[in-house]
Amino acid sequence: MSQLRGRWARALVLLAVMLLTVLPVASTQAQSKVYFSQTGHFLGGAFRSFWERNGGVELFGYPVSEEFYQKRDGRVAQYFERARFELDVVGNTAYVNLGLIGREYLAATGQGFPAVAAVRAPGLRYFPETGHTLRGEFRNFWERRGGLLTFGYPLSEEFVQRLDDGRNYLVQYFERGRFELVGTRVNLGTLGSYQVPCQLRPALASTAPPTNPVAEGDSKNCVQSPTPADTFARAYPNPVAPGTTQGFEARGYRAGELVTLWFNLPNGTVRALPYKATANSDGGVLIGFRTLEQDPLGNWSIVGQGLKSNVVRVATFRLAR
């Protein structure tokens, strides 16, 4: 009898362990999620731990999607105002990495920046991997807040760019974000908000946290955010056949300054124009340019950067036959 009672006791203990292991998981996960009324999305698990340990809302902003499975690689990811978190699992350990939203944003908006020659100077760091430098407040911020693992390599030099609020800021692009100098403070640009797929943006009710990542879905049936455009720059006519003369008009430079010009090609390469423009007394530039008849079809951009002001203007156009 005692042996029978022992077997029953062991069975009950095993059953209790099974119930504790299986049933409360969804409830525990739901309780561990925090809801942000600012955007209507939840944050939990490994992403919440990483977010809280590494800067939270100050650095990454609020979540602007739920966790979802990326169609391109199957990884679990989540968008934030200023970043995209991606989950890699090696063995039994989960690692959170930041997506390359800086690189993807530049590609989506037709921007790219020529490498600069290697240079050594006090307070300056040169990255041969991308051919760009880092200095001043941006270097201090990069080194203090995680460096290469958090932001990746620089993809541009410092320059002045007009942002969505209509004002000019000193900015610099990195593989995983854009630095913006606002007064004396360095912020990350809201590239995550721009890149989050539209079908993942709708807010959820605070009483219904999802228990699992959702499918990425399809953006065909929802309204996409408009591509950021600098209203002070245009290339015309557009679209146009290769080998056709076009115009480039841009404003916002210093009167009389030289403006260096280059193309960003569809294959990701950069081609410098063999001449510079001169801004007129109103800070405007108006030039003619011509692509080659054998140039590749697709989305191009022409970029003008003031050599004194560092102001950059980008105009996109499409080559098509």
URFENDA-V901833 format. One line per field, one symbol per residue. ss: DSSP state (H for helix, E for strand, - for the rest). phi: phi as a letter, one per 20 degrees, with the letter a starting at -180 (. if undefined). A space follows every 10 residues. Layout:
BEGIN
ss = ???
phi = ???
END
This chain:
BEGIN
ss = -HHHHHHHHH HHHHHHHHHH HH--HHHHHH HH-EEE---- EEE-HHHHHH HHH--HHHHH --E----EE- -----EEEEE --EEEEEEEE --EEEEEE-- HHHHHHHH-- ---------- ---EEEE--- -EEEEHHHHH HHHH--HHHH H--E----EE EE-----EEE EEEE--EEEE EE--EEEE-- HHHHH--HHH ---------- ---EE----- ---------- --EEEE---E ----EEEEEE -------EEE EEEE-----E EEEEEEEE-- ----EEEEEE -------EEE EEEEEE---- EEEEEEEEE- -
phi = .fffffffff ffffffffff fefeffffff feedddffcm cdbbmfffff gffdplffee nefcbefbef ffbmffbbec gcacecdddd mddecddefe ffffffffdm dacffdfgbc bgmdcddffc mcdbblfffg fgffdplffe dmefdbefbe cedfendecf cbecgdrcec edmddedefe ffffefgffe fgfdffecff ebgeffmcef dceefffgce febbdbfbfb fgnefcdccb coefgnffce cbddefenec cffebdedff fendcbcdbb eefefffped bdcccffeem fdcccebceb e
END
